[in-house]
Amino acid sequence: MQVDWSTFWPRIFQASGQTITMVIFTLIFATIFGSIIGLLLFVTRKGNILENQTVSTILNILINIIRPIPFIIFLVAISPLTRAVMGSTIGTAAAIFPMTIAASFGIARVVENNLVSIDPGIIEAAKAMGASKLQIIFGVLIREALGPLILGITFITVGLIDFSAMAGTVGGGGLGDLAMTYGYQRFDKSVMIVTVVLLIILVQIAQFIGNYLAKIFLRR
């Protein structure tokens, strides 16, 4: 059964809005939590300013457990937790919860990797000038790594668009749900094509914004 495009476009706009909502809110929450975890990973490493092998080991284990799990499996696996926290496993708001958890640990590793690449001499210079640990973290580490971090988070954002499509297949709404319900299950290639094109456009927009912001901070 082919869709009536004269009445179907409002569904597409609604689904696009749901996808954008999932990506934006997940990105905000995951960036906050992921940055905190990533900073803790770095500063608690052996020889760093807040060395703590216990914290570092626990965080590394958590990341190494969660990151390799395919998102669609992770989404289903934590559905009882999602239901307990969000009250439901269906809908855009419910999809944001597992997306945030998965993305947070991805961003944490990106943050850690970018902080590791900072020249240790810069940190030693800040210590020699009498900078406190907080000043080193916020005034040196984050400032030095900001440009590359934005590029890393842009990469995660593109992944979130992929996550949102997968979340849609299990009741999360958005373009993934639209493609599954009206494209795949009804064998309507036109819906699939429109959905794919919209997802590509979203990816290109996210990549352009990320590259633009990174250039600004890399020039500083």
N, CA and C atoms as a LAMMPS dump frame, in Angstrom:
ITEM: TIMESTEP
0
ITEM: NUMBER OF ATOMS
660
ITEM: BOX BOUNDS ff ff ff
-5.0000000000000000e+02 5.0000000000000000e+02
-5.0000000000000000e+02 5.0000000000000000e+02
-5.0000000000000000e+02 5.0000000000000000e+02
ITEM: ATOMS id mol type element x y z
1 1 1 N 0.841 -1.199 0
2 1 2 C 0 0 0
3 1 3 C 0.875 1.248 0
4 2 1 N 0.725 2.069 -1.025
5 2 2 C 1.522 3.28 -1.153
6 2 3 C 0.92 4.408 -0.306
7 3 1 N 1.778 5.225 0.251
8 3 2 C 1.286 6.33 1.088
9 3 3 C 0.76 7.452 0.21
10 4 1 N -0.138 8.236 0.789
11 4 2 C -0.666 9.425 0.12
12 4 3 C 0.235 10.598 0.51
13 5 1 N 1.113 11.009 -0.407
14 5 2 C 2.109 12.022 -0.086
15 5 3 C 1.501 13.384 0.232
16 6 1 N 0.293 13.634 -0.225
17 6 2 C -0.351 14.917 0.057
18 6 3 C -0.673 15.062 1.543
19 7 1 N -0.863 13.916 2.224
20 7 2 C -1.155 13.957 3.663
21 7 3 C -0.022 13.37 4.506
22 8 1 N 1.006 12.831 3.832
23 8 2 C 2.064 12.138 4.563
24 8 3 C 3.188 13.072 5.02
25 9 1 N 3.352 14.197 4.356
26 9 2 C 4.454 15.107 4.708
27 9 3 C 4.411 15.578 6.16
28 10 1 N 3.198 15.863 6.726
29 10 2 C 3.181 16.235 8.161
30 10 3 C 3.784 15.16 9.058
31 11 1 N 3.602 13.871 8.708
32 11 2 C 4.21 12.791 9.475
33 11 3 C 5.74 12.857 9.384
34 12 1 N 6.23 13.176 8.205
35 12 2 C 7.677 13.271 7.999
36 12 3 C 8.254 14.416 8.826
37 13 1 N 7.576 15.559 8.812
38 13 2 C 8.052 16.701 9.597
39 13 3 C 8.021 16.38 11.095
40 14 1 N 6.961 15.687 11.535
41 14 2 C 6.862 15.305 12.942
42 14 3 C 7.976 14.332 13.324
43 15 1 N 8.213 13.345 12.457
44 15 2 C 9.266 12.357 12.72
45 15 3 C 10.645 13.014 12.718
46 16 1 N 10.859 13.957 11.815
47 16 2 C 12.139 14.675 11.773
48 16 3 C 12.344 15.47 13.056
49 17 1 N 11.265 16.092 13.529
50 17 2 C 11.344 16.838 14.789
51 17 3 C 11.673 15.932 15.961
52 18 1 N 11.093 14.729 15.97
53 18 2 C 11.378 13.778 17.039
54 18 3 C 12.844 13.333 17.005
55 19 1 N 13.351 13.077 15.801
56 19 2 C 14.754 12.68 15.664
57 19 3 C 15.687 13.787 16.138
58 20 1 N 15.421 15.008 15.718
59 20 2 C 16.25 16.145 16.123
60 20 3 C 16.192 16.333 17.639
61 21 1 N 14.997 16.169 18.219
62 21 2 C 14.839 16.283 19.675
63 21 3 C 15.676 15.245 20.397
64 22 1 N 15.609 13.992 19.934
65 22 2 C 16.399 12.928 20.553
66 22 3 C 17.885 13.232 20.495
67 23 1 N 18.341 13.677 19.328
68 23 2 C 19.773 13.93 19.137
69 23 3 C 20.244 15.106 19.985
70 24 1 N 19.503 16.198 19.982
71 24 2 C 19.928 17.406 20.7
72 24 3 C 19.963 17.167 22.213
73 25 1 N 18.883 16.613 22.761
74 25 2 C 18.847 16.404 24.213
75 25 3 C 19.858 15.352 24.651
76 26 1 N 19.999 14.301 23.849
77 26 2 C 21.008 13.294 24.181
78 26 3 C 22.4 13.906 24.139
79 27 1 N 22.659 14.73 23.133
80 27 2 C 23.965 15.366 22.996
81 27 3 C 24.277 16.256 24.193
82 28 1 N 23.292 17.014 24.647
83 28 2 C 23.494 17.9 25.801
84 28 3 C 23.826 17.087 27.053
85 29 1 N 22.971 16.104 27.359
86 29 2 C 23.176 15.302 28.569
87 29 3 C 24.454 14.468 28.485
88 30 1 N 24.669 13.839 27.328
89 30 2 C 25.838 12.968 27.174
90 30 3 C 27.138 13.762 27.208
91 31 1 N 27.121 14.974 26.668
92 31 2 C 28.327 15.809 26.701
93 31 3 C 28.681 16.187 28.134
94 32 1 N 27.663 16.506 28.923
95 32 2 C 27.908 16.856 30.331
96 32 3 C 28.468 15.651 31.089
97 33 1 N 27.735 14.536 31.047
98 33 2 C 28.157 13.347 31.806
99 33 3 C 29.455 12.757 31.239
100 34 1 N 29.544 12.702 29.905
101 34 2 C 30.73 12.129 29.274
102 34 3 C 31.983 12.94 29.546
103 35 1 N 31.845 14.264 29.555
104 35 2 C 33.006 15.119 29.835
105 35 3 C 33.496 14.926 31.266
106 36 1 N 32.548 14.799 32.186
107 36 2 C 32.92 14.571 33.59
108 36 3 C 33.649 13.235 33.738
109 37 1 N 33.086 12.193 33.124
110 37 2 C 33.709 10.866 33.207
111 37 3 C 35.083 10.873 32.541
112 38 1 N 35.168 11.515 31.375
113 38 2 C 36.439 11.583 30.658
114 38 3 C 37.507 12.326 31.434
115 39 1 N 37.116 13.434 32.058
116 39 2 C 38.056 14.183 32.896
117 39 3 C 38.536 13.342 34.074
118 40 1 N 37.59 12.647 34.708
119 40 2 C 37.954 11.782 35.837
120 40 3 C 38.904 10.671 35.381
121 41 1 N 38.635 10.122 34.205
122 41 2 C 39.515 9.083 33.667
123 41 3 C 40.937 9.59 33.52
124 42 1 N 41.06 10.811 33.011
125 42 2 C 42.39 11.359 32.755
126 42 3 C 43.103 11.763 34.039
127 43 1 N 42.433 12.528 34.884
128 43 2 C 43.122 13.068 36.065
129 43 3 C 43.405 11.999 37.119
130 44 1 N 42.693 10.844 37.049
131 44 2 C 42.96 9.782 38.022
132 44 3 C 43.94 8.735 37.494
133 45 1 N 44.432 8.93 36.265
134 45 2 C 45.449 8.011 35.735
135 45 3 C 46.718 8.088 36.583
136 46 1 N 47.514 7.056 36.498
137 46 2 C 48.754 7.013 37.262
138 46 3 C 49.656 8.192 36.909
139 47 1 N 50.088 8.928 37.913
140 47 2 C 50.984 10.054 37.712
141 47 3 C 50.294 11.371 37.445
142 48 1 N 48.967 11.378 37.353
143 48 2 C 48.25 12.624 37.089
144 48 3 C 47.844 13.328 38.381
145 49 1 N 47.236 14.484 38.243
146 49 2 C 47.052 15.386 39.375
147 49 3 C 46.099 14.851 40.444
148 50 1 N 45.188 13.947 40.083
149 50 2 C 44.273 13.355 41.063
150 50 3 C 44.366 11.828 40.996
151 51 1 N 45.57 11.337 40.971
152 51 2 C 45.793 9.9 40.791
153 51 3 C 44.969 9.059 41.766
154 52 1 N 44.206 8.136 41.176
155 52 2 C 43.393 7.227 41.983
156 52 3 C 43.128 5.981 41.142
157 53 1 N 43.915 4.948 41.388
158 53 2 C 43.842 3.743 40.569
159 53 3 C 42.483 3.052 40.653
160 54 1 N 41.838 3.129 41.817
161 54 2 C 40.537 2.477 41.989
162 54 3 C 39.484 3.112 41.088
163 55 1 N 39.39 4.441 41.158
164 55 2 C 38.419 5.161 40.329
165 55 3 C 38.719 4.949 38.85
166 56 1 N 39.985 5.066 38.477
167 56 2 C 40.392 4.897 37.09
168 56 3 C 40.043 3.514 36.567
169 57 1 N 40.295 2.502 37.359
170 57 2 C 40.017 1.115 36.942
171 57 3 C 38.525 0.87 36.779
172 58 1 N 37.731 1.351 37.733
173 58 2 C 36.281 1.152 37.676
174 58 3 C 35.695 1.816 36.428
175 59 1 N 36.111 3.051 36.172
176 59 2 C 35.6 3.773 35.008
177 59 3 C 36.008 3.095 33.71
178 60 1 N 37.245 2.639 33.637
179 60 2 C 37.711 1.939 32.446
180 60 3 C 36.931 0.66 32.2
181 61 1 N 36.648 -0.074 33.269
182 61 2 C 35.885 -1.313 33.132
183 61 3 C 34.47 -1.023 32.621
184 62 1 N 33.828 -0.008 33.2
185 62 2 C 32.476 0.365 32.766
186 62 3 C 32.451 0.722 31.282
187 63 1 N 33.395 1.542 30.872
188 63 2 C 33.451 1.956 29.468
189 63 3 C 33.704 0.771 28.549
190 64 1 N 34.626 -0.093 28.961
191 64 2 C 34.97 -1.248 28.128
192 64 3 C 33.85 -2.278 28.066
193 65 1 N 32.944 -2.255 29.048
194 65 2 C 31.789 -3.153 29.02
195 65 3 C 30.694 -2.599 28.109
196 66 1 N 30.395 -1.319 28.252
197 66 2 C 29.251 -0.722 27.555
198 66 3 C 29.538 -0.383 26.095
199 67 1 N 30.712 0.158 25.794
200 67 2 C 30.997 0.623 24.441
201 67 3 C 30.896 -0.452 23.354
202 68 1 N 31.365 -1.687 23.594
203 68 2 C 31.319 -2.668 22.501
204 68 3 C 29.926 -3.229 22.2
205 69 1 N 28.952 -2.995 23.088
206 69 2 C 27.62 -3.569 22.894
207 69 3 C 26.899 -2.815 21.773
208 70 1 N 26.429 -3.509 20.74
209 70 2 C 25.645 -2.84 19.692
210 70 3 C 24.454 -2.115 20.309
211 71 1 N 24.175 -0.903 19.838
212 71 2 C 23.178 -0.07 20.513
213 71 3 C 21.802 -0.713 20.551
214 72 1 N 21.4 -1.38 19.5
215 72 2 C 20.064 -1.977 19.47
216 72 3 C 19.928 -3.036 20.566
217 73 1 N 21.024 -3.768 20.84
218 73 2 C 21.012 -4.765 21.919
219 73 3 C 21.031 -4.071 23.278
220 74 1 N 21.853 -3.036 23.409
221 74 2 C 21.928 -2.268 24.653
222 74 3 C 20.566 -1.65 24.979
223 75 1 N 19.894 -1.142 23.947
224 75 2 C 18.583 -0.514 24.106
225 75 3 C 17.579 -1.484 24.717
226 76 1 N 17.574 -2.694 24.211
227 76 2 C 16.645 -3.713 24.717
228 76 3 C 17.088 -4.216 26.091
229 77 1 N 18.397 -4.38 26.274
230 77 2 C 18.918 -4.94 27.522
231 77 3 C 18.589 -4.078 28.736
232 78 1 N 18.63 -2.757 28.564
233 78 2 C 18.371 -1.888 29.721
234 78 3 C 16.931 -1.37 29.741
235 79 1 N 16.056 -1.977 28.96
236 79 2 C 14.658 -1.521 28.919
237 79 3 C 13.982 -1.563 30.3
238 80 1 N 14.293 -2.557 31.17
239 80 2 C 13.696 -2.497 32.518
240 80 3 C 14.14 -1.257 33.3
241 81 1 N 15.412 -0.89 33.155
242 81 2 C 15.911 0.314 33.824
243 81 3 C 15.277 1.563 33.215
244 82 1 N 15.135 1.561 31.898
245 82 2 C 14.494 2.692 31.223
246 82 3 C 13.065 2.866 31.714
247 83 1 N 12.344 1.757 31.843
248 83 2 C 10.961 1.804 32.321
249 83 3 C 10.907 2.3 33.762
250 84 1 N 11.858 1.87 34.581
251 84 2 C 11.87 2.283 35.993
252 84 3 C 12.155 3.774 36.14
253 85 1 N 13.051 4.298 35.301
254 85 2 C 13.45 5.706 35.4
255 85 3 C 12.481 6.628 34.666
256 86 1 N 12.118 6.247 33.44
257 86 2 C 11.312 7.117 32.583
258 86 3 C 9.815 6.816 32.641
259 87 1 N 9.455 5.643 33.202
260 87 2 C 8.048 5.278 33.281
261 87 3 C 7.525 4.558 32.06
262 88 1 N 8.356 4.464 31.022
263 88 2 C 7.952 3.803 29.783
264 88 3 C 9.183 3.519 28.938
265 89 1 N 9.039 2.589 28.015
266 89 2 C 10.115 2.333 27.049
267 89 3 C 9.708 2.799 25.653
268 90 1 N 8.541 3.423 25.561
269 90 2 C 8.011 3.887 24.28
270 90 3 C 8.038 5.403 24.228
271 91 1 N 8.417 5.942 23.074
272 91 2 C 8.381 7.383 22.885
273 91 3 C 9.755 8.029 22.839
274 92 1 N 9.763 9.265 22.426
275 92 2 C 11.01 10.007 22.24
276 92 3 C 11.76 10.204 23.557
277 93 1 N 11.038 10.596 24.605
278 93 2 C 11.689 10.837 25.908
279 93 3 C 12.338 9.562 26.435
280 94 1 N 11.649 8.425 26.27
281 94 2 C 12.192 7.155 26.748
282 94 3 C 13.437 6.759 25.972
283 95 1 N 13.502 7.119 24.697
284 95 2 C 14.663 6.772 23.87
285 95 3 C 15.898 7.569 24.27
286 96 1 N 15.688 8.775 24.774
287 96 2 C 16.811 9.643 25.146
288 96 3 C 17.635 9.021 26.273
289 97 1 N 16.989 8.304 27.183
290 97 2 C 17.688 7.734 28.346
291 97 3 C 18.778 6.738 27.953
292 98 1 N 18.474 5.665 27.206
293 98 2 C 19.552 4.744 26.813
294 98 3 C 20.547 5.369 25.853
295 99 1 N 20.081 6.294 25.004
296 99 2 C 20.996 6.983 24.095
297 99 3 C 22.016 7.791 24.882
298 100 1 N 21.562 8.433 25.955
299 100 2 C 22.451 9.25 26.781
300 100 3 C 23.506 8.386 27.465
301 101 1 N 23.091 7.23 27.999
302 101 2 C 24.043 6.347 28.669
303 101 3 C 25.112 5.875 27.686
304 102 1 N 24.671 5.377 26.53
305 102 2 C 25.623 4.859 25.538
306 102 3 C 26.556 5.952 25.044
307 103 1 N 25.995 7.125 24.747
308 103 2 C 26.81 8.216 24.214
309 103 3 C 27.762 8.789 25.255
310 104 1 N 27.352 8.794 26.52
311 104 2 C 28.203 9.351 27.586
312 104 3 C 29.532 8.623 27.665
313 105 1 N 29.488 7.302 27.589
314 105 2 C 30.731 6.539 27.683
315 105 3 C 31.571 6.669 26.419
316 106 1 N 30.907 6.876 25.28
317 106 2 C 31.658 7.148 24.053
318 106 3 C 32.372 8.484 24.129
319 107 1 N 31.66 9.506 24.596
320 107 2 C 32.254 10.829 24.736
321 107 3 C 33.361 10.808 25.788
322 108 1 N 33.169 10.042 26.85
323 108 2 C 34.194 9.941 27.901
324 108 3 C 35.522 9.473 27.324
325 109 1 N 35.47 8.477 26.466
326 109 2 C 36.71 7.969 25.866
327 109 3 C 37.318 8.998 24.915
328 110 1 N 36.469 9.722 24.187
329 110 2 C 36.956 10.775 23.292
330 110 3 C 37.654 11.865 24.104
331 111 1 N 37.036 12.264 25.208
332 111 2 C 37.617 13.297 26.076
333 111 3 C 38.965 12.825 26.616
334 112 1 N 39.006 11.608 27.124
335 112 2 C 40.248 11.088 27.68
336 112 3 C 41.354 11.056 26.626
337 113 1 N 41.045 10.552 25.436
338 113 2 C 42.056 10.446 24.375
339 113 3 C 42.602 11.802 23.966
340 114 1 N 41.733 12.812 23.943
341 114 2 C 42.197 14.153 23.58
342 114 3 C 43.024 14.786 24.692
343 115 1 N 42.69 14.509 25.93
344 115 2 C 43.467 15.052 27.043
345 115 3 C 44.839 14.392 27.133
346 116 1 N 44.897 13.105 26.819
347 116 2 C 46.18 12.39 26.845
348 116 3 C 47.167 12.982 25.842
349 117 1 N 46.628 13.529 24.741
350 117 2 C 47.505 14.065 23.691
351 117 3 C 48.093 15.433 24.024
352 118 1 N 47.634 16.035 25.123
353 118 2 C 48.164 17.346 25.525
354 118 3 C 49.606 17.187 26.008
355 119 1 N 50.454 18.093 25.605
356 119 2 C 51.867 18.075 26.004
357 119 3 C 51.984 18.163 27.534
358 120 1 N 52.575 17.162 28.17
359 120 2 C 52.728 17.193 29.64
360 120 3 C 53.481 18.43 30.127
361 121 1 N 54.317 18.983 29.267
362 121 2 C 55.056 20.173 29.651
363 121 3 C 54.153 21.348 29.969
364 122 1 N 52.998 21.423 29.291
365 122 2 C 52.046 22.504 29.556
366 122 3 C 51.481 22.377 30.961
367 123 1 N 51.187 21.149 31.362
368 123 2 C 50.652 20.908 32.703
369 123 3 C 51.713 21.223 33.755
370 124 1 N 52.953 20.802 33.487
371 124 2 C 54.05 21.06 34.427
372 124 3 C 54.298 22.565 34.566
373 125 1 N 54.173 23.285 33.449
374 125 2 C 54.355 24.736 33.486
375 125 3 C 53.293 25.396 34.348
376 126 1 N 52.04 24.895 34.228
377 126 2 C 50.95 25.445 35.042
378 126 3 C 51.186 25.167 36.526
379 127 1 N 51.691 23.972 36.824
380 127 2 C 52.017 23.644 38.216
381 127 3 C 53.109 24.557 38.749
382 128 1 N 54.116 24.804 37.919
383 128 2 C 55.242 25.641 38.333
384 128 3 C 54.812 27.077 38.608
385 129 1 N 53.739 27.501 37.923
386 129 2 C 53.227 28.862 38.115
387 129 3 C 52.272 28.946 39.292
388 130 1 N 52.079 27.821 39.974
389 130 2 C 51.248 27.83 41.174
390 130 3 C 49.766 27.603 40.921
391 131 1 N 49.409 27.098 39.737
392 131 2 C 47.998 26.855 39.427
393 131 3 C 47.45 25.727 40.296
394 132 1 N 46.213 25.887 40.766
395 132 2 C 45.575 24.843 41.564
396 132 3 C 45.12 23.714 40.639
397 133 1 N 44.693 22.628 41.24
398 133 2 C 44.246 21.486 40.434
399 133 3 C 43.031 21.849 39.582
400 134 1 N 42.103 22.608 40.161
401 134 2 C 40.923 23.031 39.398
402 134 3 C 41.321 23.971 38.259
403 135 1 N 42.263 24.85 38.522
404 135 2 C 42.729 25.762 37.469
405 135 3 C 43.4 24.987 36.332
406 136 1 N 44.123 23.941 36.678
407 136 2 C 44.764 23.119 35.649
408 136 3 C 43.707 22.4 34.813
409 137 1 N 42.679 21.874 35.483
410 137 2 C 41.632 21.129 34.769
411 137 3 C 40.853 22.045 33.832
412 138 1 N 40.356 23.167 34.367
413 138 2 C 39.47 24.023 33.575
414 138 3 C 40.204 25.09 32.769
415 139 1 N 41.357 25.505 33.256
416 139 2 C 42.075 26.57 32.56
417 139 3 C 43.122 26.078 31.587
418 140 1 N 43.573 24.832 31.768
419 140 2 C 44.628 24.289 30.905
420 140 3 C 44.131 23.109 30.083
421 141 1 N 43.689 22.062 30.758
422 141 2 C 43.316 20.83 30.052
423 141 3 C 42.172 21.052 29.07
424 142 1 N 41.058 21.576 29.561
425 142 2 C 39.889 21.756 28.693
426 142 3 C 40.176 22.766 27.588
427 143 1 N 40.86 23.84 27.954
428 143 2 C 41.165 24.874 26.965
429 143 3 C 42.062 24.34 25.847
430 144 1 N 43.068 23.562 26.192
431 144 2 C 43.992 23.032 25.195
432 144 3 C 43.329 21.989 24.293
433 145 1 N 42.392 21.226 24.855
434 145 2 C 41.793 20.12 24.1
435 145 3 C 40.468 20.479 23.434
436 146 1 N 39.988 21.716 23.596
437 146 2 C 38.632 22.073 23.176
438 146 3 C 38.371 21.858 21.682
439 147 1 N 39.299 22.319 20.838
440 147 2 C 39.101 22.165 19.39
441 147 3 C 38.949 20.71 18.977
442 148 1 N 39.928 19.853 19.3
443 148 2 C 39.804 18.426 18.981
444 148 3 C 38.596 17.769 19.649
445 149 1 N 38.245 18.238 20.852
446 149 2 C 37.081 17.677 21.534
447 149 3 C 35.803 17.936 20.747
448 150 1 N 35.69 19.121 20.186
449 150 2 C 34.506 19.452 19.388
450 150 3 C 34.407 18.527 18.179
451 151 1 N 35.539 18.25 17.54
452 151 2 C 35.54 17.308 16.413
453 151 3 C 35.12 15.914 16.873
454 152 1 N 35.611 15.5 18.034
455 152 2 C 35.243 14.193 18.567
456 152 3 C 33.762 14.105 18.892
457 153 1 N 33.23 15.171 19.49
458 153 2 C 31.81 15.195 19.829
459 153 3 C 30.96 15.255 18.568
460 154 1 N 31.474 15.898 17.521
461 154 2 C 30.768 15.911 16.236
462 154 3 C 30.636 14.491 15.696
463 155 1 N 31.72 13.731 15.822
464 155 2 C 31.693 12.323 15.401
465 155 3 C 30.63 11.549 16.191
466 156 1 N 30.547 11.808 17.494
467 156 2 C 29.537 11.159 18.334
468 156 3 C 28.136 11.59 17.911
469 157 1 N 27.975 12.862 17.542
470 157 2 C 26.671 13.373 17.116
471 157 3 C 26.154 12.621 15.904
472 158 1 N 27.044 12.376 14.95
473 158 2 C 26.664 11.595 13.772
474 158 3 C 26.206 10.199 14.21
475 159 1 N 26.897 9.631 15.186
476 159 2 C 26.493 8.336 15.724
477 159 3 C 25.132 8.399 16.405
478 160 1 N 24.823 9.537 17.04
479 160 2 C 23.529 9.694 17.703
480 160 3 C 22.381 9.687 16.704
481 161 1 N 22.615 10.237 15.527
482 161 2 C 21.59 10.192 14.486
483 161 3 C 21.309 8.742 14.109
484 162 1 N 22.365 7.949 14.045
485 162 2 C 22.231 6.514 13.807
486 162 3 C 21.485 5.855 14.969
487 163 1 N 21.851 6.209 16.209
488 163 2 C 21.171 5.668 17.392
489 163 3 C 19.677 5.982 17.352
490 164 1 N 19.34 7.215 16.981
491 164 2 C 17.935 7.629 16.98
492 164 3 C 17.116 6.814 15.979
493 165 1 N 17.742 6.481 14.86
494 165 2 C 17.05 5.659 13.86
495 165 3 C 16.797 4.262 14.412
496 166 1 N 17.788 3.702 15.121
497 166 2 C 17.613 2.367 15.712
498 166 3 C 16.585 2.402 16.839
499 167 1 N 16.59 3.479 17.627
500 167 2 C 15.613 3.608 18.709
501 167 3 C 14.196 3.654 18.15
502 168 1 N 14.059 4.249 16.98
503 168 2 C 12.754 4.34 16.34
504 168 3 C 12.168 2.991 15.979
505 169 1 N 13.014 2.026 15.703
506 169 2 C 12.531 0.697 15.317
507 169 3 C 11.916 -0.065 16.48
508 170 1 N 12.182 0.37 17.715
509 170 2 C 11.605 -0.306 18.886
510 170 3 C 10.724 0.649 19.696
511 171 1 N 10.092 1.586 18.993
512 171 2 C 9.103 2.442 19.634
513 171 3 C 9.586 3.804 20.067
514 172 1 N 10.774 4.196 19.625
515 172 2 C 11.316 5.487 20.036
516 172 3 C 10.815 6.669 19.23
517 173 1 N 10.086 6.387 18.153
518 173 2 C 9.613 7.463 17.292
519 173 3 C 10.702 7.951 16.354
520 174 1 N 10.448 9.042 15.656
521 174 2 C 11.442 9.618 14.767
522 174 3 C 11.461 8.969 13.391
523 175 1 N 12.501 9.28 12.646
524 175 2 C 12.615 8.806 11.27
525 175 3 C 12.798 7.294 11.182
526 176 1 N 13.441 6.701 12.186
527 176 2 C 13.608 5.25 12.192
528 176 3 C 12.273 4.534 12.27
529 177 1 N 11.393 5.031 13.123
530 177 2 C 10.058 4.461 13.26
531 177 3 C 9.276 4.635 11.966
532 178 1 N 9.392 5.802 11.359
533 178 2 C 8.699 6.083 10.097
534 178 3 C 9.171 5.141 8.99
535 179 1 N 10.478 4.976 8.891
536 179 2 C 11.036 4.101 7.86
537 179 3 C 10.599 2.655 8.06
538 180 1 N 10.573 2.21 9.309
539 180 2 C 10.191 0.832 9.597
540 180 3 C 8.699 0.594 9.347
541 181 1 N 7.877 1.511 9.852
542 181 2 C 6.425 1.32 9.78
543 181 3 C 5.869 1.53 8.376
544 182 1 N 6.282 2.611 7.738
545 182 2 C 5.69 2.959 6.447
546 182 3 C 6.56 2.574 5.255
547 183 1 N 7.845 2.355 5.506
548 183 2 C 8.731 1.981 4.406
549 183 3 C 8.963 0.488 4.319
550 184 1 N 9.573 -0.073 5.361
551 184 2 C 9.946 -1.493 5.345
552 184 3 C 8.732 -2.422 5.412
553 185 1 N 7.855 -2.197 6.405
554 185 2 C 6.736 -3.118 6.601
555 185 3 C 5.685 -3.031 5.496
556 186 1 N 5.611 -1.874 4.833
557 186 2 C 4.641 -1.722 3.741
558 186 3 C 5.308 -1.788 2.364
559 187 1 N 6.605 -2.103 2.378
560 187 2 C 7.358 -2.258 1.126
561 187 3 C 7.252 -1.016 0.232
562 188 1 N 7.327 0.155 0.873
563 188 2 C 7.24 1.411 0.119
564 188 3 C 8.637 2.017 0.024
565 189 1 N 9.286 1.846 -1.121
566 189 2 C 10.647 2.331 -1.305
567 189 3 C 10.734 3.846 -1.257
568 190 1 N 9.672 4.528 -1.676
569 190 2 C 9.709 5.993 -1.686
570 190 3 C 9.869 6.555 -0.287
571 191 1 N 9.213 5.932 0.708
572 191 2 C 9.354 6.378 2.097
573 191 3 C 10.773 6.124 2.585
574 192 1 N 11.315 4.966 2.242
575 192 2 C 12.683 4.644 2.643
576 192 3 C 13.674 5.641 2.056
577 193 1 N 13.484 5.994 0.794
578 193 2 C 14.395 6.926 0.132
579 193 3 C 14.34 8.298 0.79
580 194 1 N 13.121 8.785 1.044
581 194 2 C 12.964 10.099 1.684
582 194 3 C 13.601 10.091 3.072
583 195 1 N 13.398 9.007 3.824
584 195 2 C 13.967 8.896 5.173
585 195 3 C 15.489 8.908 5.13
586 196 1 N 16.059 8.135 4.217
587 196 2 C 17.519 8.081 4.081
588 196 3 C 18.083 9.447 3.703
589 197 1 N 17.422 10.12 2.783
590 197 2 C 17.88 11.453 2.357
591 197 3 C 17.851 12.426 3.531
592 198 1 N 16.784 12.386 4.332
593 198 2 C 16.682 13.276 5.492
594 198 3 C 17.765 12.981 6.526
595 199 1 N 18.058 11.7 6.737
596 199 2 C 19.123 11.329 7.676
597 199 3 C 20.487 11.814 7.174
598 200 1 N 20.717 11.702 5.876
599 200 2 C 21.972 12.187 5.301
600 200 3 C 22.096 13.694 5.474
601 201 1 N 20.981 14.406 5.26
602 201 2 C 20.982 15.869 5.427
603 201 3 C 21.305 16.238 6.876
604 202 1 N 20.7 15.534 7.833
605 202 2 C 20.978 15.797 9.25
606 202 3 C 22.445 15.562 9.588
607 203 1 N 23.013 14.491 9.036
608 203 2 C 24.428 14.195 9.267
609 203 3 C 25.309 15.301 8.706
610 204 1 N 24.999 15.763 7.497
611 204 2 C 25.798 16.817 6.873
612 204 3 C 25.721 18.125 7.656
613 205 1 N 24.536 18.446 8.163
614 205 2 C 24.374 19.658 8.97
615 205 3 C 25.197 19.562 10.258
616 206 1 N 25.094 18.411 10.921
617 206 2 C 25.852 18.207 12.163
618 206 3 C 27.349 18.287 11.913
619 207 1 N 27.812 17.675 10.83
620 207 2 C 29.235 17.693 10.504
621 207 3 C 29.711 19.105 10.172
622 208 1 N 28.899 19.853 9.448
623 208 2 C 29.265 21.228 9.074
624 208 3 C 29.384 22.112 10.319
625 209 1 N 28.394 22.017 11.212
626 209 2 C 28.422 22.831 12.433
627 209 3 C 29.626 22.463 13.291
628 210 1 N 29.869 21.164 13.438
629 210 2 C 31.005 20.715 14.233
630 210 3 C 32.333 21.186 13.675
631 211 1 N 32.51 21.05 12.365
632 211 2 C 33.751 21.494 11.718
633 211 3 C 33.947 23.002 11.865
634 212 1 N 32.854 23.746 11.732
635 212 2 C 32.919 25.216 11.834
636 212 3 C 33.345 25.641 13.242
637 213 1 N 32.713 25.036 14.264
638 213 2 C 33.053 25.383 15.645
639 213 3 C 34.482 24.971 15.978
640 214 1 N 34.903 23.799 15.487
641 214 2 C 36.261 23.327 15.759
642 214 3 C 37.296 24.262 15.167
643 215 1 N 37.048 24.777 13.966
644 215 2 C 37.979 25.706 13.325
645 215 3 C 38.136 26.98 14.144
646 216 1 N 37.031 27.449 14.704
647 216 2 C 37.074 28.655 15.519
648 216 3 C 37.992 28.471 16.725
649 217 1 N 37.838 27.35 17.422
650 217 2 C 38.622 27.11 18.631
651 217 3 C 40.055 26.661 18.329
652 218 1 N 40.272 26.014 17.194
653 218 2 C 41.62 25.615 16.83
654 218 3 C 42.484 26.804 16.43
655 219 1 N 41.859 27.897 15.993
656 219 2 C 42.597 29.095 15.606
657 219 3 C 43.067 29.879 16.805
658 220 1 N 42.477 29.626 17.965
659 220 2 C 42.82 30.42 19.161
660 220 3 C 44.191 30.028 19.702
